[in-house]
């Protein structure tokens, strides 16, 4: 399983939000290139970079900085935030991003995103679903987590046939940045219903045991942010946990 250390960019600095709320952002690092170098030195293969300004505004805001980061060091980059047009996908890929994250449109405009998947190939896009649990039902949130799609996650996923979609990132918004543990029930349900997906888990990771539990479900990746920034564990230890075979 791949560990994706996260760099969330707001105003050009590294921050983390609490449960997706833009008014509860903690600044951790004002030098994103230095943070990227730390991740590379810690053994990361991939890094997950989010343009929070773009996610909040609904349009790309920090693609130039993301491009600089992608070119700065030999790491694979998965990045998104404010991706609303095919030109955004092209700009990020041209800037050196290896895989573009498509968020709100993946839930609200699946036909458009299916066209992008056909155009760029399923290896170049990650569809991100940021969900809130509403009356026990996982419901994708839109536009920087500020609106509900009104659709359940599995109805949305049903619009993406097997073979046309590959990488999917699912975040339980209520756990994001909260260090309360991942939503293992949700992840297990996704793995059961759509075993074809290369699933990345996000939200709530606080301990190495959380990483081990996510791996045990058969997830292919885990996004880790605040736990590393606050020293709950190191990136090398997280990578070791993600690679460790079960007894």
C-alpha positions in Angstrom: 0.0 0.0 0.0 1.2 3.5 -0.9 1.5 6.2 1.7 0.7 9.6 0.2 1.9 12.4 2.5 -0.3 15.4 2.0 0.5 19.1 1.3 -2.6 21.2 1.4 -1.8 24.6 -0.1 -3.6 27.8 1.0 -2.1 31.1 0.1 1.1 29.4 -0.8 1.7 27.7 2.6 1.0 24.2 4.0 -2.1 24.0 6.1 -4.6 21.4 7.4 -8.3 22.0 7.7 -10.5 20.6 10.5 -13.4 18.5 9.0 -13.1 20.5 5.7 -13.9 23.9 7.3 -11.9 26.7 5.7 -12.3 28.8 8.8 -10.4 26.2 10.9 -7.1 26.0 9.1 -3.8 25.3 11.0 -0.6 26.5 9.3 2.2 24.0 9.5 4.9 25.1 7.1 5.4 28.3 5.1 7.9 26.7 2.8 6.2 23.9 0.7 9.4 23.0 -1.2 11.2 22.3 2.1 8.3 20.1 3.2 8.4 18.3 -0.1 12.1 17.6 0.4 11.5 16.2 3.9 8.9 13.8 2.4 11.3 12.7 -0.3 14.1 12.2 2.3 11.6 10.1 4.4 11.1 7.6 1.6 7.9 8.9 -0.1 7.2 7.7 -3.6 4.2 9.9 -4.1 2.9 13.1 -2.6 -0.7 14.4 -2.5 -0.9 18.1 -3.2 -4.2 20.0 -2.9 -5.0 23.5 -4.0 -7.3 24.5 -1.2 -7.8 28.0 -2.6 -8.9 26.4 -5.9 -11.3 24.0 -4.1 -12.8 26.9 -2.2 -13.1 29.2 -5.2 -14.2 26.5 -7.7 -11.4 27.4 -10.0 -7.7 26.8 -10.2 -5.6 29.2 -8.1 -2.2 27.6 -7.4 -1.4 25.5 -10.5 1.9 27.5 -11.0 3.1 26.7 -7.5 2.0 23.1 -7.9 4.0 22.9 -11.1 7.0 24.3 -9.4 6.7 21.7 -6.7 6.2 18.9 -9.2 9.4 19.9 -11.0 11.4 20.5 -7.9 12.1 16.9 -6.8 12.0 13.4 -8.0 8.6 12.4 -6.5 5.4 11.4 -8.2 2.7 14.0 -7.7 -1.1 13.5 -7.3 -2.8 16.9 -7.3 -6.1 18.6 -7.6 -8.4 21.3 -6.1 -10.6 23.5 -8.3 -10.4 21.2 -11.3 -13.5 22.2 -13.3 -12.4 22.1 -16.9 -10.4 19.9 -19.2 -7.9 22.8 -19.5 -7.2 22.4 -15.7 -6.4 18.7 -16.3 -4.1 19.6 -19.2 -2.4 22.4 -17.2 -1.6 20.1 -14.3 -0.4 17.3 -16.5 1.7 19.7 -18.6 3.2 21.1 -15.3 4.5 17.6 -14.4 1.7 16.3 -12.2 1.5 12.5 -12.6 -2.2 12.1 -11.6 -4.9 14.8 -11.5 -7.5 14.7 -8.8 -11.0 15.4 -9.9 -13.4 16.2 -7.0 -16.8 17.8 -7.3 -17.3 17.1 -11.0 -16.8 13.4 -10.4 -20.1 13.4 -8.5 -22.0 16.2 -10.3 -20.9 15.6 -13.9 -20.0 12.0 -14.4 -20.5 12.1 -18.2 -17.9 14.9 -18.5 -15.4 13.0 -16.3 -16.0 9.8 -18.2 -14.9 11.7 -21.3 -11.8 12.9 -19.5 -11.0 9.3 -18.4 -11.3 8.2 -22.0 -9.2 11.1 -23.2 -6.4 10.9 -20.7 -6.6 7.3 -19.6 -7.7 6.0 -16.1 -4.1 6.0 -14.9 -3.9 9.8 -15.1 -6.9 10.7 -13.1 -8.0 10.1 -9.5 -11.7 10.6 -8.7 -12.1 12.1 -5.3 -15.3 11.7 -3.3 -15.4 13.7 -0.1 -18.4 12.2 1.8 -20.5 13.2 4.7 -22.5 10.5 6.4 -26.1 11.7 6.2 -28.7 9.5 8.0 -26.2 6.6 7.7 -25.7 7.1 4.0 -22.3 8.3 2.6 -23.1 11.4 0.5 -20.5 13.2 -1.6 -20.0 16.8 -0.8 -19.3 19.4 -3.5 -17.5 22.7 -4.0 -14.9 22.5 -1.3 -17.2 20.4 0.9 -19.7 23.3 1.2 -22.6 21.6 -0.6 -24.2 18.2 -0.6 -24.6 16.4 -3.9 -27.9 14.8 -2.6 -26.7 11.4 -4.0 -25.4 8.5 -2.2 -21.8 7.5 -3.0 -22.6 4.1 -4.5 -25.2 5.5 -6.9 -22.5 7.9 -8.1 -19.9 5.1 -8.4 -22.5 3.0 -10.4 -22.2 5.7 -13.1 -18.6 4.7 -13.7 -18.5 1.2 -15.3 -15.8 -1.3 -14.5 -12.8 -0.8 -16.7 -13.4 2.9 -17.3 -12.3 4.1 -13.9 -9.4 3.0 -11.8 -8.1 5.3 -9.0 -10.6 6.5 -6.4 -9.9 8.6 -3.3 -12.6 8.6 -0.5 -12.5 11.0 2.4 -14.9 10.9 5.4 -15.1 14.7 5.9 -16.1 14.4 9.5 -12.8 12.7 10.3 -10.5 14.8 8.1 -7.9 16.5 10.2 -9.6 15.2 13.4 -7.2 12.4 14.3 -10.2 10.2 15.3 -9.4 7.2 13.2 -10.5 6.2 9.6 -14.0 5.2 8.7 -13.2 1.5 8.3 -16.8 0.5 7.8 -17.1 2.8 4.8 -13.9 1.7 3.3 -14.8 -2.0 3.8 -18.2 -1.4 2.1 -16.5 0.2 -0.9 -14.0 -2.6 -1.2 -16.9 -5.1 -1.1 -19.0 -3.4 -3.7 -16.3 -2.2 -6.1 -13.3 -4.5 -5.8 -12.2 -3.3 -9.2 -11.2 0.1 -7.8 -7.7 1.1 -6.7 -8.9 2.7 -3.5 -7.1 5.4 -1.5 -8.3 6.1 2.0 -8.3 9.5 3.6 -9.5 11.1 6.8 -8.8 10.5 10.5 -5.5 8.6 10.3 -3.9 9.1 13.8 -1.8 6.0 14.5 0.3 3.4 12.7 -2.5 0.9 13.7 -4.9 2.9 11.5 -2.6 2.4 8.6 -2.3 -1.3 9.3 -6.1 -1.5 9.5 -6.6 0.3 6.2 -4.1 -2.0 4.5 -5.9 -5.1 5.9 -9.1 -4.0 4.1 -7.2 -4.2 0.8 -6.9 -0.5 0.2 -4.2 0.5 -2.2 -3.2 3.9 -0.7 -3.6 6.1 2.3 -3.4 9.9 2.6 -1.6 11.0 5.7 -1.5 14.6 6.8 -1.9 16.0 10.3 -0.6 12.9 12.1 2.8 13.4 10.4 2.9 17.2 10.8 2.2 16.8 14.5 4.7 14.0 15.1 2.2 11.2 15.9 4.5 9.0 13.8 7.2 9.5 11.2 6.7 9.0 7.5 9.3 6.2 7.4 7.4 4.3 10.1 4.1 4.9 8.1 5.7 3.5 5.0 7.0 0.5 6.9 3.5 -0.2 8.3 2.0 0.1 4.9 4.4 -2.4 3.4 4.4 -4.9 6.3 2.9 -8.2 5.5 0.2 -9.5 7.9 1.2 -12.3 10.2 
